[in-house]
Amino acid sequence: MRDPRRPVFLVGFMGAGKTTVGAALARLLGWEFIDLDELIVAEDGRTIARIFEEEGEAFFRRLERHLIAALRGRDRIVVACGGGTYAQEESRALIDTIGRAVWIQVPLDQAIARCGEGPARPLLRDRPRAEALYRSRLPAYRSAPIRVDGAGLQPEEIAERIAGRI
């Protein structure tokens, strides 16, 4: 049985627009918006880049899973996940148990252009690395029960498409 109040988790590669679309979707639905990366920073007190640098990815992913698990039992929330969240098997299982995953699919070139350069994206250092990372995450993204093609669309248009599918 579908529960229209179940949380919606937006997944996809860095630069797919999960945060911007998530805020628009939450406004459209009248729900609460949660940015998982912001939640991690608030919980830990360090930037994501600093967490990666000082503690490594494994620590970051444990913290991420802990915060996803803490969302269990909440409804009417839209959660923007980090680019690698749904690619982690344990996090993906949690998300699929707690709510509904929606893959916002955009072309890799569009995602990279949106990301720009700099330390804010610790796993996105150069084009070959970005391509390899994208390819490695595709199977996980493809397993999301809902897929929305966001190529060339405004965030509000993507949010409307998602609202029509959940």
N, C-alpha and C positions, 0 to 999 in steps of 0.2 A: 504494500500500500504506500503510495506517495504521500509524503507529508510536506506540504508547500512551505512550512516554516523551517524545515531543516536548513542548517548552515550551507552556504555556498562558498566553496574554496576555489579561487581563481588561480590556475596554474599555467605555466608556460615559461618560455625562455626569457632571460633578462631583456628588457626593452619591449616586451610584448604589450605593455600598457596595463598590467594587472592592478597597480595602485590607482591610476587615474580612472580606469574603467570601474574598479571596485567602488570608489567613492561615488561615481555616477550611478552605478547600480543600486547602491545602498540608498541614495537619495530617491531614486525612482521607486523603490520598493517601500521606503519608509523604515528601513532597517538600520542597524548599527554597522559601521564600517570598522574593520580592524586590519591594520597593516602588520603582518607577522614580523617583518624586519624591524619596524618601529617598536613592537612589543619586545623583541629580543634586546634591542638597545636599552629600552627602559628597564628591563629586568636585570641586565648585566652591568649597565652603566658605561659601557664602551661602545665605540662604533663597531660595525661589522668588520670593517677592514682591520681594526685593531684586534678584535677577537681572533680573527684568522691568523694574524701575525704573531700574536702572543700565545695562543692556545691551540691553534690548528683547526682544521675542518671537522675532525671527529668531535671535539668539544662543542663546536658550534652546532653540529647536527643533533647532539644529545639535548642541548638547550632548546633547540627548535622543536624536537619531538615532545619534550616536557611541556612546552607552551601550547602545542597543538592539543595534547591530551587534556590540558586544563580547560579547553573549550568544550569538552564533552558535556552534554546536557543543556547547552545554550541553544537558543533558536533565534531566528530572525537576525542573523549576522552574515555579513559578507566579509570574507577573509582573503586578502591579497597575499599569496605565498611568495617566497623567494623563488628565484629561477631553478634552484636545485632541489627544492623541498619535495616535490612529487616524484623526483627521480630516486629518492631514498626509499627503499622498500618498506621500512617500518613506518615512516611518515605517510607514505601512500596508503598503507593499510589503515592507519588511524583516520586519515581524511575520508577514505571510502566508508569507514564504519560510522563516523560522526556526521557526515554530510554528503554533499554532492560536489564532485570536482568538475570544473569547467575549464577546458584547455582553450586559451586564447591563442590562436595560431596566426602568426605573422611571418612573412618571409625573413630569412636570416639577415639579409642586407638591411631591411627596415629596422630590425631589432638592434643591430650593431650601430646603425646611424643614430638611433635614439640614445644609446648608452654613452656615446662619446668616449673620452679617454680619462684616465685618472685613477686614483686609489679607491674610489667608491665601489668598484667592481673587482674584488680580489681574484676572482676566477677568470676574468676576461682581460688578458694581457695583450693579445695580438690576434690578428685575423685567423691564422692557422689554428691557434688554440681555441678560439671561439667556435670555429667550424667543427673541430673534433668534439668539443663539449656539447654542442648542439646535437650532433649525430648520436652521441652516447646517451643523450636524454630523450631522444625522439620516441623510443619504444615505451617509455613510461608515460610521456605526454599522450601518446596515441591510445593508451589504455584508459584515459579519462572517459567517463560515460557520456559527457557532453563536450562537443567540439564546436567552436565558433570561429569562423574565418574573419579575422580583423583587418586583413590587408586593405589599406587605403580608406578605412572607415574612421570616423571621428569616435572618441570614447563614448559619447552618448548613444551613437548608433549601435555600437557593440553592446552596450548595456541593455538597450531595447531588445536586441536579438537574444541575449541571455535571458532576460526576463520572460520572453516568449517561449523559452525552452525548459524552464525550471518549473 
